[in-house]
């Protein structure tokens, strides 16, 4: 088997990864909730609603100014608008979190359902963003997916005589080579991706259960605290575990198969 291509991943994954926004995107998504929690505790429900809206709009505008991916900002703005509408209609601060509770429970059900169909959703997403047969994440030091996606081999300067380099204009990306074996046909990969999917589903269920408990008890402060604690920090821990497992899977799949020497049996002494 030839050495796997360790260059950048190709086609639509680049657009997807840019729109995800990386760690800053996850932090930006938490700002409207933080603004609502602080403003609601200080100035009441109306002030909290306006603070959440202003924070969501500011995040959106900042991403536009920085010319960054706005997919998360748009979805976050929409989610905040729905949460604010529900809260304003009911007049109860706890309803700001009801959309997140329902969404978390629904995602957990979808994740678990994907395992039943032998298409664990974490594996589907991971193989789309960084196909394991390319071995792009097989290095011991985990690269960031976003940084790898921005690396364009076509734009790498080409050395010429005299030690100088000539920049090459980026062109269309070559399509990824097809895998010799689909990742779902590898029992080890299917099993690992299934357990990762269970992990993500369990965390979503835990988040929904804890927040649902505080919602039913109308404990707004504890509901807000659990939303933050079980949000970005837990998601970051999940991502670290997921990337570590995915890197091991890439090494497993990109390793060349052991081929026995056909001449070896002939060299053995006969009885």
C-alpha positions in Angstrom: 0.0 0.0 0.0 1.4 3.4 -0.9 2.1 6.1 1.7 -1.2 7.9 2.5 -1.6 11.5 1.4 -0.9 13.6 4.4 -1.7 16.9 2.8 -4.8 19.0 3.4 -8.2 17.5 3.3 -10.3 18.4 0.3 -13.6 19.6 -1.3 -16.5 20.8 0.8 -14.9 19.9 4.2 -12.9 23.2 4.0 -16.1 25.2 3.8 -17.6 23.2 6.7 -14.6 23.6 8.9 -14.3 27.3 8.3 -18.0 27.8 9.2 -17.6 25.9 12.5 -15.4 28.7 13.8 -13.1 26.6 16.1 -12.7 27.3 19.8 -13.6 31.0 19.3 -16.9 29.9 17.7 -17.8 27.8 20.7 -16.9 30.7 23.0 -19.0 33.2 21.0 -22.0 30.8 21.2 -21.8 31.0 25.0 -21.7 34.8 25.2 -25.5 35.5 24.8 -26.3 33.0 27.6 -23.7 34.6 29.9 -25.1 38.0 29.1 -28.7 36.8 29.9 -27.6 35.3 33.2 -25.7 38.3 34.5 -28.3 40.9 33.3 -31.3 38.9 34.6 -29.7 38.6 38.0 -28.9 42.3 38.1 -31.7 44.1 36.3 -34.5 41.5 35.9 -36.0 39.6 33.0 -36.5 42.4 30.5 -32.9 43.6 30.9 -31.7 40.0 30.6 -33.7 39.5 27.3 -32.2 42.7 25.8 -28.7 41.8 27.0 -28.9 38.4 25.3 -30.1 39.9 22.0 -27.5 42.6 22.0 -24.7 40.0 22.7 -25.9 37.7 19.9 -26.1 40.7 17.4 -22.6 41.8 18.5 -21.1 38.4 18.0 -22.7 38.3 14.5 -21.4 41.7 13.6 -17.9 41.0 14.9 -17.7 37.9 12.8 -18.7 39.9 9.7 -16.0 42.5 10.5 -13.4 39.9 11.0 -14.5 38.1 7.8 -14.9 34.8 9.7 -17.4 32.0 9.2 -20.8 33.2 10.3 -22.7 29.9 10.3 -22.4 29.6 14.0 -23.2 33.2 14.6 -26.3 33.0 12.4 -27.6 29.8 14.1 -26.7 31.3 17.5 -28.6 34.5 16.7 -31.6 32.4 15.6 -31.5 30.2 18.7 -31.3 33.3 21.0 -34.2 34.9 19.1 -36.3 31.9 19.7 -35.3 31.6 23.3 -36.0 35.2 23.9 -39.4 35.0 22.2 -40.4 32.0 24.4 -39.1 33.8 27.5 -40.9 37.1 26.7 -44.2 35.2 26.0 -44.1 33.2 29.2 -42.6 35.9 31.4 -40.4 33.3 33.2 -36.6 33.4 33.1 -36.3 29.6 33.1 -37.9 29.4 29.7 -34.8 30.9 28.2 -33.2 27.5 28.5 -36.1 25.3 27.4 -35.0 25.3 23.8 -31.5 24.0 24.8 -33.0 21.3 26.9 -35.3 20.0 24.1 -32.5 20.3 21.5 -30.1 18.3 23.7 -32.5 15.5 24.3 -33.4 15.3 20.6 -29.7 15.2 19.5 -29.1 12.4 22.0 -31.9 10.4 20.5 -30.6 10.9 17.0 -27.1 9.9 18.0 -28.3 6.7 19.6 -30.5 5.9 16.7 -27.6 6.2 14.3 -25.9 3.4 16.1 -28.8 1.1 15.5 -28.5 1.6 11.7 -24.7 0.9 11.9 -24.0 4.5 10.9 -22.7 6.1 14.2 -23.1 9.8 13.6 -19.7 10.7 15.2 -18.0 8.4 12.6 -20.0 9.9 9.7 -19.0 13.4 10.7 -15.4 12.5 11.5 -14.9 10.6 8.2 -16.4 13.6 6.3 -14.1 16.2 8.0 -11.0 14.1 8.0 -11.1 10.7 6.1 -9.2 8.1 8.0 -7.9 6.4 4.9 -5.9 9.6 4.1 -4.2 9.3 7.5 -4.3 13.1 7.9 -4.5 12.9 11.7 -2.2 9.9 12.3 0.7 12.1 13.7 1.3 11.9 17.4 0.8 15.6 17.8 -2.8 16.2 16.9 -3.2 19.0 14.3 -6.2 21.3 14.4 -8.7 20.3 11.8 -9.3 23.9 10.9 -5.7 24.7 10.4 -5.2 21.6 8.3 -8.2 22.5 6.2 -6.7 25.9 5.4 -3.5 24.4 4.2 -3.6 24.3 0.4 -0.9 22.2 -1.3 -1.5 24.1 -4.6 -0.4 27.4 -3.0 2.9 26.0 -1.7 5.9 27.9 -3.2 8.0 25.8 -5.7 11.8 25.9 -5.3 13.7 26.9 -8.5 17.4 27.0 -9.4 19.4 29.3 -7.1 17.4 28.6 -4.0 14.6 31.0 -4.8 10.9 30.0 -4.7 8.1 30.8 -7.0 4.6 31.0 -5.6 2.1 28.9 -7.4 -1.4 30.2 -7.8 -3.9 28.0 -6.0 -6.0 25.9 -8.4 -8.8 23.4 -8.1 -8.2 20.7 -5.5 -7.7 17.2 -6.6 -10.3 14.8 -5.4 -9.5 12.5 -2.5 -8.6 9.0 -3.5 -11.3 6.5 -2.8 -10.7 4.1 0.2 -9.9 0.5 -0.6 -12.2 -0.5 2.3 -15.1 1.6 3.7 -14.6 2.5 7.4 -17.9 0.8 8.3 -16.5 -2.5 7.1 -13.6 -2.3 9.6 -14.9 -3.7 12.9 -12.4 -1.8 15.0 -13.4 1.6 13.5 -17.1 0.8 13.6 -16.8 -0.2 17.3 -14.7 2.9 18.2 -17.0 5.3 16.4 -20.1 3.7 18.1 -18.6 4.2 21.5 -17.7 7.8 20.7 -21.3 8.3 19.6 -22.6 6.8 22.8 -20.3 9.2 24.7 -21.7 12.3 23.0 -25.3 11.0 23.4 -24.7 10.4 27.1 -23.3 14.0 27.6 -26.3 15.5 25.8 -28.7 13.4 27.9 -26.8 14.4 31.1 -27.1 18.0 30.1 -30.8 17.7 29.3 -31.5 15.8 32.5 -29.7 18.1 34.8 -31.1 21.3 33.3 -34.6 19.7 33.1 -34.4 18.9 36.8 -33.6 22.5 37.7 -36.2 23.7 35.2 -39.0 21.8 36.8 -37.9 23.1 40.2 -37.7 26.7 38.8 -34.1 27.1 40.1 -33.0 29.7 37.5 -29.6 30.3 39.0 -28.7 26.6 39.2 -30.2 26.2 35.7 -28.0 28.9 34.4 -24.9 27.6 36.2 -25.4 24.1 34.9 -25.9 25.4 31.4 -22.5 27.0 31.5 -20.6 24.2 33.3 -22.1 21.5 31.1 -21.6 23.6 28.0 -18.2 24.8 26.8 -16.0 23.0 29.3 -17.6 19.6 28.9 -17.7 20.1 25.1 -14.0 20.9 25.1 -13.3 17.7 27.1 -15.4 15.6 24.6 -13.5 17.1 21.7 -10.1 16.2 23.2 -11.2 12.6 23.8 -12.7 12.4 20.3 -9.6 13.8 18.6 -7.4 11.4 20.5 -9.5 8.3 19.5 -9.7 9.5 15.9 -6.0 10.0 15.7 -5.5 6.4 16.9 -8.0 5.2 14.3 -6.1 7.1 11.6 -2.8 5.4 12.6 -4.6 2.0 12.6 -6.0 2.5 9.2 -3.0 4.1 7.5 -0.6 1.4 8.7 0.5 -0.8 5.8 -0.8 -4.4 6.2 1.7 -7.1 7.1 2.6 -9.2 4.1 4.2 -12.5 4.7 7.3 -13.4 2.6 6.2 -16.1 0.1 9.7 -17.5 0.1 9.7 -18.0 3.8 8.0 -21.4 3.9 10.4 -22.7 1.3 13.4 -21.8 3.4 12.2 -23.8 6.3 13.9 -27.2 6.7 11.7 -30.2 5.8 11.3 -33.0 8.3 
